[in-house]
Amino acid sequence: MQLIRTGKVKEVYDAGDSLLFKFTDKISVFDKIIPTLIKGKGESLCRTSAFWFQKVNDMGFPTHFISMPEKNQMMVRKFRILEAGATKFDINFLIPLEFVVRYYVAGSLLDRLKSGEIDHRMLGLKKMPDYGEPLLDPYFEVTTKFEKFDRPLTMEEACVIGGLRKEELFEIRDEILSIDRMMQREVGKRGLVHADGKKEFAMGPGRQPVIVDTFGTADEDRFWEQSALQKGEILELSKESVRQYYRSTGYHKALYDARSRGSREPDIPPLPDNVRVSTEELYRNIFERLTGMKW
């Protein structure tokens, strides 16, 4: 099979009518690949994603998942990249967007609230929220996928870039909300809270949305300990712990200062051994907590 794309965490091979995803042990944050391998991470992502794809298939929503030939490999349906000038009649293309739904204030949402990019009153919040504060309603947003850095879009921009009609965009939103409710019921059995997550879609036959790529893992989604949250504490069980490490070292600020100036970005340093080991444990443990299966 021919290697056709190498992403931040997985390699994509052409298998004729389908694609083979090979999940590596690489890890990335802030669109930077960390020069540290996390043993078992690829297996955790692949097996967790396969678990969720089966659950979504059981709900009656189409997915691109075909099979999992190895613990870190997944066969999936092939979709073409959306070409410029797509029309509402096009089918079988990958929608070049990422769809995010947030249920709590965390991550980049808090950064944008603090910077004033988003007014907290737009979210129904009476004052500037703290990290971990629940949102009154799920916050749905759409970002770019194939640009150098993801950027949030208006619904009108999303429809143009994604080749979607507005009703199709909101059909995708409603499907995500249904899937997320299922996910919360599932992880709630094992004492977790699903705080937010991102998903990707293709447009299948009959212009029916098809969920693709991966989702519901420690990379795409944010999970917290339910018992800690009830005490007003946040215990991260996602890649957010790695992001927080780089925030604590000052690297995050230096990186985004360089990006705002348009200057050369500083290289991301490797993880120290103690953070690497704890991150390896995280990916093993979160697989068991999310799926209820043994590593």
N, C-alpha and C positions, 0 to 999 in steps of 0.2 A: 504493500500500500504506500501511496505517496503522501509525504508530509506536506500539507498545504497551508498550515498556519500554526504559529507558535504564539500562544497568548501569555499572559502573566502567570497563569497557573496550570494551563493544560495545552497539550499538543493535539492538533486535529489532522486526521488522515482521511484521504479519499478512499472509500471502500465501494466504489461503483454507484449503486443506487442509494447508498447510505454513507454515513460518516462514522469514524471511530474516534471517540474522545479518549485520550490517555491523560490521566490526572497525575501531575508531578507533585513533588514535595516542596515546590517553591512557594513562597509567601510574599504578598505585596501589600503595601499600604500607601495611601496618598498618590496612587499611580506610579509608585516606585517599587521595583523588585528588590527585596532584601537579600543581601549576599549570604544567606543562611538557609540551609535546608531543614525542614521540619519533618522528621521521620514519621511516616504513617499518615501524613496530611492528605495525600492524594487518595488513599484508600478511604479515609473518613469522608471526604467530599463526595466521592463516587457512590459509595454505599448509602450515604444519607440521601443523596439526590434520587437514587433508584427507589428508595423507600417512599419518598414523597411522590414521585411519578406514578407509582402503583396506586397510591391513595387517591391521586387526582383522577387517574383512569377509572377507579371505582366510583367516583362522583359523576362520571359521564362526560368529563371534559377531555378533549383530545390533547395528547402530548407527543413529543417527538421521540420518546423512549422506545427502544426495541428490545434490547437485552443487555446483560452485563457479563461479557465473556470472562473477564478477570476482575479481581476486587478493585482495581484502579482503572478499569476500562469500561466504556459504555458505547454500544452501538445505537445510533439515532438516525431518524429520518433526515434527508437532505433538503434544504431550502436554499434558493438562490438569494444573493444579495440584492436588495431593492435598487433598481436603476432609477436614475433621475427621470422625472416626468412620468412616474407611475400613475395609473389611473385607478378609479374605484373598481375597475373590472379585472385588475391583476390579481393573481392568486399564487400560492406556493412561493412566497418570498419572506425573507427574514425582515421583520420590522426593525429599523435601525434606531431603536429607542430603548430606554430602560424605564420601568414603571415601579415607583416606590410608594409604599403606603406606610405611614407612621402612626403609632398609637400612643407614643410617649415622646416627650421632649428629650432628644439625645443626639449625639454626633453633630453632623454638619447643620442640622436644624437649629441647635442651640447657638452655634457660631453665627448663623445668619440672623438670628433674633438679636443677638448682642450687637452685631454690626449695624443693625437697622435695615438690613436688606429685606427682612420680613417684619412687619408690624405685628406684635403679639396680639393686638386686638383683632387682627384678621383671623386668628385661630380661636377667637372667643375667650381669650385669656384676659383677665382684668389687670394683671401686672406682669412684669417680666418674670418668666417662669424659672424654676430651678431645674437642674438636670434630673431627669426621671419623673417629671410631673406629667400626669396623664392628660391627654388631649380630650376635649369634649366630644369631638368627632374625628374619625380617621382622616389624616391629612394625605391626600393623593397628589403626587407630583410626577412629572415626566421629565427625563433628562436625555441628552444626546448619548450615543453609544460609540460611534466611530470617530469622534473628534479626539484631539490629543488629551483634553481634559473634559470630563462630563460637566455639562452646564444645564441648569433648569430651564424649561421652556414654558411658554404660555400654551394653553390648550390649542390655540390657533396654529402656533408654530409646530406643535407636535403633530397635528393633522397633516400639515404640508410636508414636513420632513418624513413622517411615517407613512404617507400615502393612504391616510385613513379619513373616513367620514367621521364627523363628530359623534354620531350615535355609536359608531364602532369603537371609538376611544372609550366611551362610557360603558360599553358592553365589556370591554377588557377590564375596566375598573371594577365593575360589579362582579366579574368572575374572580378577580383577585380577592375581593372582600369575602366571597364565599370560601375560597381556598384557605384564606387566613383564619376564618372561623373554624374550619376543620382542623387546621394546624394547632390553634390554641386549645381546642378540645383534646387533641392528641397529647401535646406536650404538658398540658395541665395535669394529666394523669400522673406525671412524674415530677410535679412541683416546679414547672417552669412557666415563665411569662414570655410571650412572643411580642417584643417591643416594636419591631419594624422589620422591613425586608424589601428586597427588590426582585423583580421578575422580568423575563424577556419573552416575547411572543413572535410567532410567524403568522402569516395569513394563509390558511389552508383552503382546500376545495370548498366552494360555496361561501368563500370569505369568512370562514369560521376561524376564530383565533385558536392557535395551537401553542401551548406553553413549551418553551424550549430552553436550551442551555442548562443551568443548574439553579436551584433555589432551596431555601430552607436549611442551609448549612451555616457553619460558624463564619463563613466568608461573606455571604450575601445578607444574612439576617442577624438580628441582635436578640439574644435570649438572656433573661435574668432569672435569678433564683426568686421564686414566689415568696418563700418564707422571709427572706431578707427584705424584699420590697414592702411587705406588710409592716415591717418595722421602720420603714422610711430609709432603708439602705439599698444601695445598688451593688449587686454582685454580678459582674459581667461573665457570661459564658459564651463568648464570641471572640472574633478577631479584634474587637474593640480594645481588649486588654493590650494587644501589641501596639495599636494606635496610641493608647494612653502612655505606653512606655516612651515612645518617640516624642510625645508632647512633653513629658516630664524632663527629657534631656535637652529640650530647646530646639531639637531638629525640626519639628513641625513649624515653629515660628520662622526659623531661618529659611526653610523651603518656601513657605508662602510669601515671605518678604521678597525673596528672589523672583518668584513668579510675578508678583505685583510690579516689580521694577523691570521685568523682562530681561533679567540678567541670568548668568549661568547658575543652574541649580546645584546645590551641594550634593555630593554623593551620599547615599544613605548608608550608615555604618551597619555592620553585622550585629546580630543580637548577642548579648552576653550569654554564657552557657546556662546560667540559672533561668533566664527568660526563655531560652530555647527549650530547655527541659520542661518547664511549666507549660509551654505552648504545645509541645508534643502530647503531654498529659491531657491538655484541654481538648485536643481533637479526638483523642481516644474516648475520653469521658463524655463529650458532647454527643458523639455518635450513639452511645448507649442511652443517654438521657433523652435524646430526640426520638429514637426508634424503639426503645424497649428491648433491643437485641444485644447480645454479647459481642464484644470485640473479638 
